[in-house]
Every structure is written in C-alpha cells, then in structure tokens.
Amino acid sequence: MGRSLRVALLSYRSKPHSGGQGVYVRALSRELGELGHRVEVLSGQPYPELADGVPLTRVPSLDLYREPDPFRTPRPSEFTSAIDVAEWLAMCTAGFPEPLTFSLRAARLLGRRTADFDLVHDNQSLGYGLLQLRRRGLPTVATVHHPVAIDRDLELAAAPGLRRRLTLHRWYGFTTMQGRVAQRLDGLTTVSESSRRDITRHMGVPAADVEVIPVGIDPDVFRPPAEPAVREAARIVVTTSADVPLKGLVHLLEALAKLRTEQDVRLTVVGTARPGGPAAAALDRLCLTDAVHFTGSIPTEELVRLLQTATVVAIPSLYEGFSLPAVEAMACGTPLVTTDAGALPEVVGSHAGVQVPAGDVGRLAEALRLVLDHPSLRDQLGRAGRARVLSSYTWRRTAERTAEWYGEVLDRRATSTTGGSRTC
C-alpha cells in the first residue's frame, strides 16, 4: 500500500439496505479503512449504517421527502439557515434541491476543517458547494454512477401529458448543475465503460478524464448456500426501484403475465410499489396481484436468502450504469435473465445470463421460460456468474483501485501549474 490518506466521503442520501448510494458508502469506507486510510463519511438523511470504526458526520437537511410524509411542511423552528429556506422554496416549486443544498452544507462544515483531509470524494451530489471546497484548496473528486439526465429522458418519454413533462423538467433541473460541476472537479470515476461514454455524451467530460472503477460485493456475504439450495418452484426475483421507468418493472410484469398462461410462476420484488403508480396499475391491469410480492426494504441477510433460493433473477432495465443487483445474484450462483441496456452486457458478460433486447416483453418472457425449464442451464449460468464475480467484482478490489486513483489525482494536482486538472 502507498501513502495513508485522509478522505472525506460525501453522500447526500445513503439509504442503508436498498439503492446504490448507501451500499457504496458503507462498503467503500470500510474497505478503504482496512487498507489503512482514514475515511470520514458526511451524509444527509437517510443516514448510512457504517462499519465499526468509520466515523459519520451527519449533515441534516429538512428531509422533505422522507417516508411516510414526503413533501411535508416543516415546522418554523426547523428553519435555521438560508440554505433551509432555499431547500423549502425549491421543493414548493417542484424542484429537487437536495444535491445542491447538501453540497452547500458540506462545504460549510468542511471549510472549517480543510487541514483535516487530503481529499474530498463526493458520491454523485455534484453540487456547487464542491467548487467552493476546491477554491479553498481541498482536492475534490466525485463518483458518477451514471448521468441522472438519462433518468430524466426516460421519465419524459413515459410521461402521459404536457403538465407531467413540465413538472419533470423542473424536478430534474439539478442535472444542469451536475454537468457544470463535473467538468470542473479534480477527477471523476464511474463504474463501467458504458457509464463513461454516457458521462461524455450527457455531461461534456472527456472520456480520458473519467476513471472506470467497477463496484463490487462482499463474496463472503453474497455466496451460494452451503448446502444445495432448495429453490422454490418457478420463482423469479427482481431488485428494483419499482416506479422508476428505467428499471423496466412493468415490462417484467407483462412478461410474467405471459408466463402464467402456461405455468405457475411467482415474482418477488425487492422494493416497494407506490399506490396508484405504474407498477400498481400494471398489477391490476394484468390480474397479477396474487402472483407478485413486494418485500419493501429488507436486511442483507434476507436478500441473500432470497437470491440463494430464487429460480432466476431478472434485470429488466431500460438502462443500467452498472447493476449491483446483477452482481449480487451472480455471487450467489443464481442465473440471470437481463436486457442489453447500458452496462449490463459489460457487467454480466456472455456466460452468466441470458440477454434480451431492452423493452421487448416477448423476448423477455421467452428467456425466462428457457431458464425456468432447464435446470442444467441454470446450473451452468450460476457457476459462470460466481466465477466472474470472484475475478472482477469485489469491494476490496474496488477500494484498492480507488486508493490508487486518489494518489494519481493528488500527484497530478500537485504538479499542475494551474492548481488542478480542470480550470474553474
């Protein structure tokens, strides 16, 4: 290992057990610590669950989108700064302020502690506050899992009317800020070659300025069962944000309806469907209410059990910048059926899953039927997936490569006559 570094790892929201941000922050901070670096996590709500010995500095927001009362009205006593007022006003005008307001709060905190850190690593807030930190002399880098502008474009394509499209344009207004900030940081990393191409296209950052460092899993946690798995008959599992169009859950539900005309197939969704949302509407339309179970947020141990006993895991996405759910399933030796969207072909490869065109319900149903009906194919795909994970996708390797990248960024900044690889 090279020099020991002091890293401030920022995450504007870090849900512990679902969604990539909380998982990324917990795993990367833990592994960097075990490599000898000192990492302090700064996060807004929901706060992450961190490994022992990793300090957490809470950067509280007004938490305007928390469950069970999203878009809530704060009490007057909760407003303590101009940032709070800006956050509230942005929400009232249909904007999503958290990436900006988190970055401003983090800059305010870290501006008083510049001597405590060698580097700031932002986990995709990409708010203007990061540029304040650079101006104060703190080298600042960021992870971009994928450009959020892609989510915006897919939601706009699925929007039912002009009013909804206008609301979405306002909600995703922060993506303009993210593109501007990304171009002016000391370095960017992303999780796949596919995401690197998308960052160049949507955010204007040259591909040569984006380091690809895949994320991973803990292979001792996500693993095949000690004994041969007793897989429940014809059960598909999907881990997804149920009402996000780019995740493709409605297409999977339509494929499930086709399969159920021939056999008793059930679907477990690791996620939650919003009442009245697209997934709930599809369940009613397709008469699948009794065939689909939503787990909500579950602990890692329960997720591992579901993956170990699933017949097949489906990834029906219309876009993926990486896909931790795919890697988690592969690590458990569970076969995959995926689309060809985004980074999925790159992550899964040609031997761990059956791939179909994104959005093609008929082909998705055919691929699921193929895997469900052939145990030998399931075993073959499962073995190949586990081997691929062990060779390419562990958190220890992610941390090693990230630490090497930190060193390259700091060396480049130190030798630059302009004070950074990009000008402000």
ABEGO torsion letter per residue (X at the ends): XBBBBBBBBBBABBBAABEAAAAAAAAAAAAAAAAGBBBBBBBBOBBBBBBBGBBBBBBBBAGAABOABBGBBBBAAABABAAAAAAAAAAAAGBBAAAAAAAAAAAAAAAAAAAABABBBBBGAGBAAAAAAAAAGBBBBBBBABBAAAAAAAAAAABABAAAAAAAAAAAAAAAAAAAAAAABABBBBABAAAAAAAAAAAGBBAAABBBBBBBBBAAABBBBABBBBBBBGBBBBBBBAABAAAGAAAAAAAAAAAAAABBBBBBBBEBBBBGBAAAAAAAAAGAAAABBBAEBBBAAAAAAAAAABABBBBABABBABGAAAAAAAAAGBBBBBBABEAAAAAAEAAABBBBBBGBAAAAAAAAAAAAABAAAAAAAAAAAAAAAAAABBAAAAAAAAAAAAAAAAAAAAABAAGEABBX
